[in-house]
């Protein structure tokens, strides 16, 4: 039965495929092939999101019943649960480690500076140096793919690009421990981007049953072999990472939808939301467990949640102008940040990092020493200020020792009633510094000189640090930068509108949102994340305002941060909109630069090996000849499938004639053709053929895709681009205009119920008008039925 379906499918395809011309300047078979990867495309490869409906797939699908479908859906939900738990536990471990390392570092440094500030600086520098060195060593020697934030790589994966090493087990380990070292070492970077990458790695490893290299695998979870299923799991992991980093489950869902995914559906939305909810439960359970003090220095800090609900209750119309100015500043500084990091990363890749891993480690250690010297030395140069009288009424302690949660840090002050405003934000963890900048009822805590000094130095450090060989996120540094100039603008607004109830911390929050919008160009997801982490819904309209302005200003200069980094790393992302000049091009012009290599239906084994070894194409049109001698394209066979056939050798045959599919058994399951995630898979060099094998043939008909997507050669390249991206294709045939049409599908033809009938047809058949005009009306309905069909079409 299945063989008949396959044969009928091939015969039907033969009717609609274009005829192959006798000669063509661009290809020998008259069929162009649009690829998502050019020949010799370096170290990246494309993913097969399209369902290959070959004979092996149809045979496996026929053996599946409703029970298996229910089991398949249940396992997907169970994996979503595991992804949420795993990502939440990973975030708890990272934050617990970072907070304890930072707490021990500041406690020891503060104890030593009571006797000698120079000795305290040496200890502070050495602790940071050891942590950063350990992070750089792990990345360079164990997991090179764990460097950076990982978001551009994950965005590329969900866009259809598989980068080797991105989702491996060693990348996960390197990301976790590398983040602890780099963030705990005080570098100007965050752990939020690495947490997104961590969640994606956990999801990918669960989907493929673990790691075979380190013997940490199980056959039971290996249910999701296709790239489509893995894509869904990785999407859940990305949302879980954001939810774990910010304790923002809704923001995590929107981040996955707006920023990283190129393909979305309602069923996936439910599972992503469920995963983010599980992460929130795990994180809050851990926070409650640590309230008893058993987690060491992990207490009020750690997870990024800055409650500003006790801040400014309302805002005035007069404040909209300075808030709009904050949006403009955020767009300008964000665009400048993207451009400077592009220059720095490009120089670092082309000149510095080519010298080897030792140079990468030395670079990270030098930046660590500079960061430690600035964060410790600059507050020493700042004169301390007396504690304001209003502090006692607000219940805020002044001063606080350095490294402890709270405002008004006492650092190198002569009396016990003074504080160092620059040390309050510099000589502190980033999370606690942001709390100090967001804090309400702390009017005039920071001077304009201190804020400008911190803004200039931290902005420079963030630019220089981004791109080093350590895990690095840009969410928290962006919040630090934005909240600094936001608070600075708030100080001027307070002094200008003296009678208004204005909080400087509110402007710090808006500044943080504006810089992230100007740098990362996110709007909806970032708006929800800022509301969730600050617990103040009243500021939602203001956050929306500054995000819209900052994104518009930033877009006028360059692309977003992740797009810039993806382009620099050679990740060929297909953006949501095609380029403007594509409107003037057609499909044939896009595929003229490459030569299509076609394979006959029955091909000799040495010919397959020779073709695979002489080029890097990943898809080959398969042609066959009719009884009249006409050449027709019958489908597409993938390079990975050919390699599996060559390695297994079970489908070799002695006869050069095609075999009847009904007379042979397919010895391969559909999952055998799946490539392991983030790996190169089989190579032609791995295939070993004997002299007997070289005399054999392979019939490709059971293994090809008999119904690939096809476009005419004169279709607009804009339409081709949208079709290619929205369907997640890897190959797209470009063929001459067909000679005839065998049918026309309309909307009503796709509204098919389980009984095989169309609801539109049933509606027409059951329609009747009773009364004296029933016969006349029925006659009119019969006469106008063709018009109704046209309207439905």
BAVO-494957 format. One line per 8 residues: number of its first residue (from 1); their letters; for each residue x, y, z of C-alpha. Coordinates in Angstrom, 1 decimal. Each point is the difference from the previous one (the first is absolute). Example, Ala and Ser with C-alpha at 12.3 -4.5 7.8 and 13.67 -1.06 7.14 Angstrom:
# residues 2
1 = as = 12.3:-4.5:7.8  1.4:3.4:-0.7
//
This chain:
# residues 793
1 = xxxxxxxx = 0.0:0.0:0.0  2.8:2.4:0.9  1.9:-0.9:-3.1  -3.1:1.0:-2.1  -0.2:3.3:1.8  3.7:0.6:-0.7  -0.3:-0.9:-3.7  -3.1:2.1:-0.4
9 = xxxxxxxx = 1.7:2.9:1.7  3.0:-0.3:-2.4  -2.3:-0.2:-3.0  -2.0:3.0:1.2  3.2:1.9:0.4  1.1:-0.9:-3.5  -3.1:1.7:-1.3  0.7:3.3:1.6
17 = xxxxxxxx = 3.7:0.2:-0.2  1.4:2.2:-2.7  1.6:-1.5:-3.1  3.8:0.0:0.0  1.4:2.0:-3.0  2.6:-1.5:-2.3  2.6:2.6:1.0  0.3:2.8:2.5
25 = xxxxxxxx = 2.8:2.4:0.9  -0.5:-0.1:3.7  -0.5:-3.7:0.6  0.0:-3.3:-1.7  -3.4:-1.1:1.1  -2.0:3.2:-0.4  -0.9:0.1:3.7  1.4:2.8:2.2
33 = xxxxxxxx = 0.4:-0.6:3.7  -0.2:2.7:2.7  2.0:-1.0:3.0  0.2:1.4:3.5  3.8:-0.5:-0.2  2.4:0.7:-2.8  2.7:-2.4:-1.1  3.0:-0.1:2.3
41 = xxxxxxxx = -1.9:1.8:2.6  2.4:-0.4:2.9  -0.9:-1.6:3.3  -3.8:0.5:0.0  -2.6:-2.2:-1.4  -3.7:0.2:-0.6  -2.8:-1.9:1.8  -2.7:-2.0:-1.6
49 = xxxxxxxx = -3.2:1.4:1.4  -2.0:-1.3:-3.0  -1.6:-3.5:0.4  1.6:-2.3:-2.4  -3.0:-2.1:-1.1  2.0:-2.9:-1.5  -1.0:-3.6:0.1  1.7:-0.7:3.4
57 = xxxxxxxx = -1.9:2.9:1.5  -3.4:-1.2:-1.4  0.7:-3.5:1.1  0.8:1.1:3.6  -3.1:2.3:0.0  -2.2:-2.9:-1.1  0.9:-2.0:3.1  -0.8:2.8:2.4
65 = xxxxxxxx = -3.4:0.0:1.5  -1.9:2.5:2.2  1.6:-1.5:3.1  3.4:0.9:-1.3  -1.1:3.5:-0.8  -1.2:0.4:3.5  3.2:-1.4:1.4  2.0:2.4:-2.2
73 = xxxxxxxx = -1.9:3.0:1.2  0.3:-1.0:3.6  3.8:-0.5:-0.3  0.3:3.5:-1.5  -1.8:1.5:3.1  2.1:-2.1:2.3  3.2:1.2:-1.7  -1.3:3.6:0.4
81 = xxxxxxxx = -0.3:-0.8:3.7  3.6:-1.3:0.2  1.3:3.0:-2.0  -1.5:2.3:2.5  1.3:-1.9:3.0  3.5:-0.4:-1.4  0.3:3.7:-1.1  -1.3:1.2:3.4
89 = xxxxxxxx = 2.4:-2.2:1.9  2.9:1.2:-2.2  -1.0:3.6:0.6  -0.2:-0.6:3.8  3.5:-1.6:-0.1  1.5:2.9:-2.0  -1.5:2.7:2.1  0.8:-1.8:3.3
97 = xxxxxxxx = 3.7:-0.4:-1.1  0.3:3.6:-1.3  -1.5:1.6:3.1  2.1:-2.1:2.4  3.3:0.7:-1.9  -0.9:3.7:-0.1  -1.0:0.0:3.7  3.2:-1.8:1.2
105 = xxxxxxxx = 2.1:2.4:-2.2  -1.5:3.2:1.3  -0.1:-1.3:3.6  3.7:-0.9:-0.1  0.9:3.2:-1.8  -1.9:2.1:2.5  1.7:-1.8:2.9  3.4:0.6:-1.4
113 = xxxxxxxx = -0.5:3.7:-0.9  -0.6:0.8:3.6  3.7:-0.5:0.4  1.4:0.8:-3.5  -1.7:1.1:-3.1  2.9:-1.1:-2.2  -0.1:-3.5:1.4  -3.8:0.0:-0.5
121 = xxxxxxxx = 0.4:1.0:-3.6  2.6:-2.8:-0.6  -2.4:-2.6:1.5  -2.9:1.4:-2.0  1.9:0.0:-3.2  1.4:-3.5:0.5  -3.5:-1.5:0.7  -1.4:1.6:-3.1
129 = xxxxxxxx = 3.0:-1.1:-2.0  -0.3:-3.7:1.1  -3.8:-0.1:-0.8  0.5:1.6:-3.4  3.0:-2.2:-0.8  -2.0:-3.1:0.8  -2.9:1.1:-2.2  2.3:0.8:-3.0
137 = xxxxxxxx = 1.9:-3.3:0.5  -3.2:-2.0:0.0  -1.2:1.7:-3.2  3.3:-0.1:-2.0  1.0:-3.6:1.0  -3.3:-1.7:0.5  -3.0:1.7:-1.6  0.8:2.7:-2.6
145 = xxxxxxxx = -3.6:0.2:-1.1  -1.0:1.3:3.5  1.7:3.3:-0.5  -2.2:3.1:-0.3  -3.7:0.2:0.7  -1.1:-2.8:-2.3  -3.1:1.8:-1.1  1.1:0.6:-3.6
153 = xxxxxxxx = 0.8:-3.7:-0.3  -3.3:-1.1:1.4  -1.8:2.6:-2.2  1.8:-1.5:-3.0  -1.0:-3.5:1.0  -3.7:0.9:0.3  0.5:1.8:-3.4  1.1:-3.2:-1.6
161 = xxxxxxxx = 3.8:0.1:0.5  1.9:-2.7:1.9  3.3:1.1:1.4  2.3:-2.9:1.2  0.5:-0.1:3.7  -2.7:2.5:0.9  -2.3:-2.5:1.9  2.4:-2.6:1.2
169 = xxxxxxxx = 0.4:-1.3:3.6  3.4:1.6:0.4  -1.4:3.3:-1.1  -2.6:-0.2:2.7  2.6:-0.8:2.7  2.3:2.8:-1.3  -2.9:2.5:-0.1  -1.0:-0.7:3.7
177 = xxxxxxxx = 3.5:0.0:1.6  1.3:2.6:-2.4  -2.8:2.4:0.9  0.7:-0.5:3.7  3.6:1.0:-0.5  -0.5:3.0:-2.3  -2.9:1.5:1.9  1.4:-0.8:3.5
185 = xxxxxxxx = 3.3:1.5:-1.2  -1.6:3.4:-0.3  0.2:0.4:-3.8  -2.4:2.5:-1.7  -2.3:-2.7:-1.3  -3.0:-2.0:1.2  -1.2:-3.6:0.2  -3.4:0.5:-1.7
193 = xxxxxxxx = 1.0:-0.7:-3.6  2.0:-3.1:1.1  -3.1:-1.2:1.9  -2.0:0.1:-3.3  2.8:-2.1:-1.6  -0.1:-2.3:3.0  -3.7:-0.7:-0.3  0.4:-0.7:-3.7
201 = xxxxxxxx = 2.8:-2.5:0.7  -2.1:-1.8:2.7  -2.9:-0.2:-2.4  2.1:-1.4:-2.9  1.7:-2.6:2.2  -3.3:-1.2:1.4  -1.4:-0.3:-3.5  2.9:-2.2:-1.2
209 = xxxxxxxx = 0.3:-2.1:3.1  3.1:1.5:1.5  3.6:-0.1:-1.1  1.4:-3.0:-1.7  3.6:1.2:0.1  0.0:0.1:3.8  -2.2:-3.1:0.4  -2.8:2.0:1.5
217 = xxxxxxxx = -2.8:-1.1:-2.3  -3.1:-2.1:0.1  -2.0:-1.5:-2.8  -3.4:0.8:1.5  -0.1:3.8:-0.5  1.3:-0.4:-3.6  -3.4:0.6:-1.4  0.6:3.4:-1.7
225 = xxxxxxxx = 2.4:-0.7:-2.8  -1.2:2.6:-2.5  1.2:3.6:-0.1  -3.6:1.2:0.2  -0.5:-1.6:3.5  3.4:1.1:1.2  -0.9:3.5:-1.1  -3.0:0.0:2.2
233 = xxxxxxxx = 2.0:-1.3:3.0  2.7:2.6:-0.5  -2.6:2.8:-0.1  -1.3:-1.2:3.3  3.5:0.1:1.4  0.6:3.6:-1.2  -3.2:1.2:1.7  0.9:-2.0:3.2
241 = xxxxxxxx = 3.4:1.7:0.0  -1.5:3.5:0.0  -2.6:-1.0:2.6  2.7:-1.3:2.3  2.3:3.0:-0.5  -2.6:2.7:0.7  -2.7:-2.0:1.8  -2.2:1.2:-2.8
249 = xxxxxxxx = -2.0:-3.0:-1.5  -2.2:2.1:-2.3  3.1:2.0:-1.1  1.7:-3.3:-0.8  -2.8:-1.1:-2.3  -0.1:3.4:-1.8  3.8:0.0:-0.3  0.0:-3.3:-1.8
257 = xxxxxxxx = -2.8:1.2:-2.3  1.4:3.4:-0.8  3.8:-0.4:0.0  1.2:-3.5:-0.7  -2.6:-2.1:-1.9  -0.8:0.2:-3.7  -2.9:-2.4:0.1  -2.9:-0.1:2.5
265 = xxxxxxxx = -3.3:-1.8:0.6  -2.6:-0.1:2.7  0.8:-3.5:1.3  3.6:1.1:0.5  -1.3:3.1:1.9  -1.7:-2.2:2.6  3.1:-2.1:0.6  2.3:3.0:0.2
273 = xxxxxxxx = -2.3:1.7:2.5  -0.2:-3.2:2.1  3.8:-0.3:0.0  0.4:3.6:1.2  -2.5:-0.6:2.7  1.9:-3.0:1.3  3.2:2.1:0.0  -1.8:2.7:2.1
281 = xxxxxxxx = -1.1:-2.7:2.5  3.4:-1.5:0.3  1.7:3.4:0.4  -2.4:1.3:2.6  0.2:-3.3:2.0  3.8:0.4:0.1  -0.3:3.6:1.1  -2.3:-1.0:2.8
289 = xxxxxxxx = 2.3:-2.9:1.0  2.9:2.5:0.2  -1.8:2.4:2.3  1.0:-2.0:3.0  3.7:0.9:-0.6  1.3:-3.4:-1.0  1.1:1.4:-3.4  2.8:2.1:1.4
297 = xxxxxxxx = 0.3:3.4:-1.5  -2.9:-0.7:-2.4  -2.8:2.0:1.4  -1.7:3.2:-1.3  2.3:0.1:-3.0  0.6:-2.6:-2.7  -3.1:-0.2:-2.1  -0.6:3.2:-1.8
305 = xxxxxxxx = -3.2:1.4:1.5  -0.1:3.7:0.9  -3.2:0.9:1.8  -0.8:3.7:-0.7  -3.7:-0.3:1.0  0.6:2.5:2.8  1.4:2.6:-2.4  -1.7:2.7:-2.0
313 = xxxxxxxx = -3.8:-0.5:0.1  -0.9:2.2:-2.9  1.6:2.1:-2.7  -0.8:3.4:-1.5  -0.4:1.3:-3.5  3.1:2.2:0.4  2.1:-3.1:0.5  -0.7:-1.4:-3.4
321 = xxxxxxxx = 2.6:2.2:-1.7  3.0:-1.1:2.2  -1.2:-3.6:-0.3  0.0:0.3:-3.8  3.5:1.4:0.3  1.0:-3.1:1.9  -1.3:-2.1:-2.9  2.1:2.0:-2.5
329 = xxxxxxxx = 3.1:-0.3:2.2  -0.6:-3.8:0.3  -0.3:-0.3:-3.8  3.2:1.9:-0.6  2.1:-1.7:2.6  -1.4:-3.4:-0.9  0.8:0.4:-3.7  3.5:1.3:1.0
337 = xxxxxxxx = 0.4:-3.0:2.2  -0.9:-2.4:-2.8  2.4:1.7:-2.4  2.9:0.1:2.5  -0.4:-3.7:1.0  -0.1:-0.8:-3.7  3.4:1.7:-0.6  1.5:-1.5:3.2
345 = xxxxxxxx = -1.2:-3.5:-0.7  1.1:0.2:-3.7  3.5:1.2:1.0  0.2:-2.7:2.7  -1.0:-2.8:-2.4  2.2:1.1:-2.8  3.1:1.0:1.9  0.1:-1.1:3.7
353 = xxxxxxxx = -1.7:-3.3:0.2  1.8:-1.5:-2.9  3.1:-0.3:2.1  -1.4:-2.9:2.1  -1.8:-0.8:3.2  2.8:1.3:2.2  -0.6:3.5:-1.4  -3.7:-0.3:0.7
361 = xxxxxxxx = 0.6:-0.9:3.7  2.6:2.8:0.4  -2.5:2.5:-1.5  -2.7:-1.0:2.4  2.4:0.3:3.0  1.2:3.4:-1.1  -3.6:1.3:-0.3  -0.7:-1.5:3.4
369 = xxxxxxxx = 2.9:1.9:1.6  -1.1:3.2:-1.7  -3.6:-0.4:1.2  1.1:-0.8:3.6  2.4:3.0:0.0  -2.8:2.4:-1.2  -2.7:-1.4:2.3  2.3:0.2:3.0
377 = xxxxxxxx = 2.1:3.0:-0.8  -2.6:2.6:-1.3  -2.0:0.0:3.3  3.2:0.8:1.9  0.3:3.2:-2.0  -3.5:1.0:0.8  -0.7:2.1:3.1  -2.5:-1.4:2.4
385 = xxxxxxxx = -3.3:1.7:0.7  -1.8:0.3:3.3  -3.2:-2.1:0.5  -3.1:2.0:-0.8  -2.4:0.8:2.8  -2.9:-1.4:-1.8  1.5:-3.5:0.1  -1.0:-0.6:3.6
393 = xxxxxxxx = -3.6:0.8:-0.8  -0.1:-2.4:-3.0  1.4:-2.9:2.0  3.0:-0.5:-2.2  3.3:-0.7:1.8  2.8:2.4:-0.7  2.8:-1.0:-0.4  0.2:-3.6:-1.1
401 = xxxxxxxx = 3.2:-2.0:-0.3  1.1:-0.8:-3.6  -1.3:-3.1:-1.6  -3.2:-0.1:2.1  -3.4:0.6:-1.5  -1.1:3.6:0.5  0.8:3.6:-0.8  2.6:2.3:1.5
409 = xxxxxxxx = 3.2:-2.1:0.1  2.7:1.1:2.3  3.3:-0.2:-1.9  3.2:1.9:0.8  -1.9:2.5:2.1  1.4:1.8:3.0  -3.0:-0.1:2.2  -2.7:-2.7:0.6
417 = xxxxxxxx = -2.8:2.4:-1.0  1.2:0.3:-3.7  -0.4:-2.0:-3.1  1.6:-0.3:-3.4  -2.5:0.4:-2.8  2.4:-1.3:-2.7  0.8:-3.1:2.1  -3.8:-0.6:0.4
425 = xxxxxxxx = -0.2:-0.9:-3.7  3.6:-0.9:-0.9  1.3:-2.1:2.9  -3.1:-2.3:0.1  -1.6:-2.8:-1.9  -1.9:1.1:-3.1  -3.3:-1.2:1.3  0.4:2.0:3.3
433 = xxxxxxxx = 1.2:3.1:-2.0  -3.1:-0.1:-2.1  -2.1:-0.2:3.1  1.7:3.1:1.3  -0.5:1.9:-3.3  -3.7:-1.0:-0.1  -0.6:0.7:3.7  -2.7:2.5:1.0
441 = xxxxxxxx = 0.0:2.5:2.8  3.8:0.4:-0.4  0.0:3.5:-1.4  3.4:1.5:-0.8  1.8:-3.2:1.0  2.2:0.2:-3.1  1.8:3.1:-1.3  -0.1:0.8:-3.7
449 = xxxxxxxx = 3.8:-0.2:-0.1  0.0:-3.6:1.4  -2.7:-1.1:-2.4  1.8:1.5:-3.0  3.3:-1.7:1.1  -1.7:-3.3:0.4  -1.9:0.3:-3.3  3.2:0.7:-2.0
457 = xxxxxxxx = 2.1:-2.7:1.7  -2.5:-2.8:0.1  -1.1:0.7:-3.6  3.6:-0.3:-1.1  0.5:-3.1:2.0  -3.2:-1.6:-1.5  1.2:0.7:-3.5  3.5:-1.4:0.6
465 = xxxxxxxx = -1.2:-3.1:2.0  -2.7:-1.1:-2.5  1.7:-2.5:-2.4  2.5:-1.4:2.4  0.4:-3.8:0.4  -2.5:-0.3:2.9  -3.8:-0.4:0.2  -1.4:3.5:-0.2
473 = xxxxxxxx = -3.5:1.5:0.1  -1.0:3.6:-0.7  -3.3:0.3:1.8  1.4:1.0:3.4  2.8:2.3:-1.4  -2.6:1.7:-2.2  -2.2:0.5:3.1  2.9:1.4:1.9
481 = xxxxxxxx = 0.9:2.5:-2.8  -3.6:1.1:-0.6  -0.9:0.4:3.6  3.0:2.2:0.6  -0.8:2.6:-2.6  -3.7:-0.4:0.8  0.7:0.9:3.6  2.1:2.9:-1.2
489 = xxxxxxxx = -2.9:1.4:-2.0  -2.3:-0.6:3.0  2.2:2.2:2.1  -0.3:2.9:-2.4  -3.8:-0.5:-0.2  -0.3:0.0:3.8  2.0:3.2:0.2  -2.0:1.6:-2.9
497 = xxxxxxxx = -3.5:-1.0:1.3  0.6:0.7:3.6  -3.6:-0.5:1.2  -0.8:-3.3:-1.8  0.2:-3.3:1.8  2.6:-1.5:-2.3  2.3:-3.0:0.8  3.4:-0.2:-1.6
505 = xxxxxxxx = -0.3:-3.8:0.1  -2.9:0.1:-2.5  2.2:1.7:-2.5  2.7:-2.5:0.6  -2.4:-2.8:-0.9  -1.1:1.9:-3.2  3.7:0.5:-0.9  0.7:-3.7:0.4
513 = xxxxxxxx = -3.0:-0.9:-2.3  1.2:2.6:-2.6  3.5:-1.3:-0.3  -1.1:-3.6:-0.4  -2.5:1.1:-2.6  2.6:2.1:-1.8  2.6:-2.9:0.1  -2.1:-3.2:-0.4
521 = xxxxxxxx = -3.0:1.6:-1.8  -2.5:-2.0:2.0  -3.4:1.5:0.8  -2.8:-2.2:1.2  2.0:-2.6:1.8  2.3:2.5:1.6  -2.9:2.1:1.2  -1.6:-2.9:1.7
529 = xxxxxxxx = 3.3:-1.1:1.5  0.6:3.5:1.5  -3.4:0.0:1.5  0.4:-3.5:1.5  3.4:0.7:1.5  -1.0:3.3:1.6  -3.6:-0.9:1.1  -1.4:3.3:-1.0
537 = xxxxxxxx = -2.7:-0.1:-2.6  -0.6:3.8:0.2  3.2:0.6:-1.9  -1.1:-2.1:-3.0  -1.0:2.9:-2.3  3.2:1.8:0.7  2.1:-3.1:-0.7  -1.9:-0.4:-3.3
545 = xxxxxxxx = 0.7:3.6:-0.9  3.8:-0.2:0.6  0.3:-3.4:-1.7  -1.7:1.3:-3.2  2.1:3.1:-0.1  3.3:-1.8:0.7  -0.7:-2.7:-2.6  -0.9:2.5:-2.6
553 = xxxxxxxx = 3.1:2.0:0.6  2.2:-3.0:0.1  -1.4:-1.5:-3.2  1.0:3.2:-1.8  3.7:-0.8:0.5  0.5:-3.8:0.0  -1.4:-3.4:0.8  -0.7:-1.5:3.4
561 = xxxxxxxx = 2.8:-1.5:2.1  -0.8:-3.6:-0.7  -0.4:0.5:-3.7  3.4:1.9:-0.1  1.7:-2.8:1.9  -1.6:-2.7:-2.2  1.2:1.7:-3.1  3.5:0.3:1.4
569 = xxxxxxxx = 0.1:-3.7:0.9  -1.1:-1.0:-3.5  -3.5:-1.2:1.0  -2.2:0.4:-3.1  -3.2:1.1:1.6  -3.1:0.6:-2.1  -1.6:3.0:1.5  -3.8:0.6:0.2
577 = xxxxxxxx = 0.0:2.3:-3.0  1.7:-0.5:-3.4  2.3:2.7:-1.3  -1.5:2.7:-2.1  2.0:-0.8:-3.2  -1.5:-3.5:0.0  -3.2:1.4:-1.4  1.9:0.6:-3.3
585 = xxxxxxxx = 1.3:-3.5:-0.2  -1.5:-3.4:-0.9  0.7:-3.5:1.3  2.1:-1.0:-3.0  2.5:2.9:0.6  0.6:-1.2:3.6  1.1:-3.5:-1.0  2.1:0.8:-3.0
593 = xxxxxxxx = 3.3:0.0:1.9  -0.2:-3.7:0.8  0.0:-3.1:-2.1  -2.7:-2.6:0.8  1.2:-3.6:0.1  -2.7:-2.5:-0.7  0.0:-3.8:0.7  -1.8:-2.7:-1.9
601 = xxxxxxxx = -2.5:-2.1:1.8  2.2:-3.1:-0.1  3.6:1.0:0.4  3.3:-1.8:0.4  1.5:-0.1:3.5  3.4:1.4:-1.2  -1.8:2.9:-1.8  -1.7:0.9:3.3
609 = xxxxxxxx = 3.2:0.0:1.9  1.8:2.0:-2.7  -2.8:2.7:-0.1  -0.1:0.3:3.8  3.8:0.3:0.2  0.3:2.6:-2.8  -2.5:2.5:1.3  -1.7:1.2:3.1
617 = xxxxxxxx = -3.6:0.2:-1.2  -2.5:-1.2:2.6  -2.9:-0.7:-2.5  -0.1:-1.7:-3.4  -3.0:-0.1:-2.4  -0.7:-3.5:-1.1  -1.1:-0.6:-3.6  -1.6:-2.9:-1.8
625 = xxxxxxxx = -1.0:-0.9:-3.6  -3.4:-0.8:-1.2  -0.7:-2.7:-2.6  0.0:2.6:-2.7  3.5:1.1:1.0  -1.1:3.2:1.7  2.1:1.1:3.0  -1.9:1.0:3.1
633 = xxxxxxxx = 0.9:1.2:3.4  -1.5:-2.4:2.6  1.2:1.5:3.2  2.9:1.1:2.3  2.4:-2.2:1.9  2.2:1.4:2.8  3.7:-0.4:0.5  -0.5:-1.4:3.5
641 = xxxxxxxx = -2.3:-2.7:-1.3  2.5:-1.0:-2.7  2.7:-0.4:2.7  -2.2:-2.2:2.1  -0.8:-2.2:-3.0  3.7:-0.3:-0.8  1.0:-0.8:3.5  -2.7:-2.6:0.6
649 = xxxxxxxx = 0.4:-1.7:-3.4  -3.3:-2.0:0.6  -1.7:1.7:-3.0  2.6:-0.8:-2.6  -1.2:-2.0:-2.9  1.7:-1.7:-3.0  -2.5:1.0:-2.6  0.1:3.4:-1.7
657 = xxxxxxxx = -3.8:-0.1:-0.4  -2.5:1.7:2.3  -1.7:-2.3:2.5  -3.6:-0.1:0.8  -0.5:1.6:3.5  -2.6:-2.7:0.8  2.5:-2.8:-0.6  2.6:1.3:2.5
665 = xxxxxxxx = 0.0:0.7:3.7  1.4:3.3:1.3  2.7:-1.0:2.5  0.4:3.6:1.4  -2.2:1.8:2.5  -0.6:3.7:-0.5  2.0:0.9:3.1  3.2:-1.6:-1.4
673 = xxxxxxxx = 0.3:2.8:-2.5  0.1:2.7:2.8  3.3:1.8:0.6  1.1:0.4:3.6  -0.5:3.6:1.2  2.9:2.4:-0.1  2.3:-2.5:-1.7  1.3:-0.5:-3.5
681 = xxxxxxxx = -1.6:-3.4:-0.3  1.3:-2.5:-2.6  2.6:1.0:-2.4  1.0:-1.6:-3.3  3.4:-0.7:1.6  -1.7:-2.2:2.5  -1.3:-2.3:-2.7  2.0:-3.1:-0.9
689 = xxxxxxxx = -1.0:-1.9:-3.2  1.4:-3.3:-1.2  0.6:-0.9:-3.6  -3.2:-2.0:0.1  -1.9:3.0:1.2  1.2:2.0:-2.9  -1.7:-2.3:-2.4  -3.4:0.6:1.6
697 = xxxxxxxx = -2.9:2.4:-0.7  -2.5:1.9:2.2  -3.6:0.7:-0.9  -0.7:3.5:1.5  -3.8:0.0:-0.5  -0.9:-1.3:3.5  2.2:2.6:1.8  -0.6:3.2:-1.9
705 = xxxxxxxx = -2.5:2.7:0.8  -2.5:-0.4:-2.8  -1.7:3.4:0.7  2.5:2.7:0.7  -1.1:3.6:-0.3  0.2:1.6:-3.5  -0.2:3.5:-1.3  0.0:1.3:-3.6
713 = xxxxxxxx = 3.1:1.6:-1.3  -1.6:3.4:-0.4  -1.4:0.3:3.5  1.0:3.1:1.9  2.9:-0.6:2.3  -1.9:1.8:2.8  -2.8:-2.7:-0.2  2.7:-2.7:-0.1
721 = xxxxxxxx = 1.7:1.4:3.0  -3.2:0.1:2.1  -0.9:-3.5:-1.1  3.4:-1.3:0.8  0.2:1.5:3.5  -3.6:-0.5:1.2  0.1:-3.7:-0.9  3.5:-0.5:1.4
729 = xxxxxxxx = 1.3:-1.6:-3.3  3.4:-1.2:-0.8  -0.4:-0.4:-3.8  -2.4:1.5:-2.5  -0.3:-1.1:-3.6  -0.1:2.6:-2.7  -1.5:-1.4:-3.2  -1.3:1.3:-3.3
737 = xxxxxxxx = -3.6:0.9:-0.5  -2.2:-3.2:0.1  -1.8:-0.9:-3.2  -3.3:-0.8:1.5  -2.1:0.1:3.3  -1.6:-3.2:1.3  -2.0:1.7:2.8  -0.6:3.1:2.1
745 = xxxxxxxx = -0.1:-0.1:3.8  -2.2:2.5:1.8  -0.8:0.6:3.7  -3.0:-2.3:0.0  2.2:-2.9:-1.3  2.1:0.2:3.1  -2.9:0.0:2.4  -0.2:-3.8:0.2
753 = xxxxxxxx = -1.6:-1.8:2.9  0.8:-3.5:1.2  -2.6:-1.5:-2.3  1.9:1.5:-3.0  -2.8:2.4:-1.0  0.3:3.8:-0.1  -2.3:2.0:2.4  -0.6:2.5:-2.8
761 = xxxxxxxx = -1.4:-2.8:-2.2  -2.1:-1.3:2.8  -1.4:3.4:0.6  -0.9:0.5:-3.7  -1.7:-3.5:-0.1  -2.1:0.6:3.1  -1.1:3.6:-0.9  -3.6:0.2:-0.9
769 = xxxxxxxx = -2.6:2.7:0.1  -3.5:-1.0:1.0  -3.1:1.8:-1.2  -1.5:1.0:-3.2  3.3:1.2:-1.4  1.9:-3.2:0.9  0.0:-1.5:-3.5  1.0:3.3:-1.6
777 = xxxxxxxx = 2.7:0.7:2.5  1.4:-3.5:-0.3  0.3:0.5:-3.8  1.8:3.3:0.6  2.3:-1.7:2.4  0.9:-2.6:-2.5  0.7:2.7:-2.6  2.1:2.1:2.3
785 = xxxxxxxx = 2.0:-2.9:1.5  3.0:0.5:-2.3  0.1:3.6:1.1  -0.1:-1.1:3.7  2.9:-2.3:-0.7  1.9:2.9:-1.5  -0.7:2.2:3.0  1.1:-2.7:2.5
793 = x = 3.2:-0.4:-2.1
//
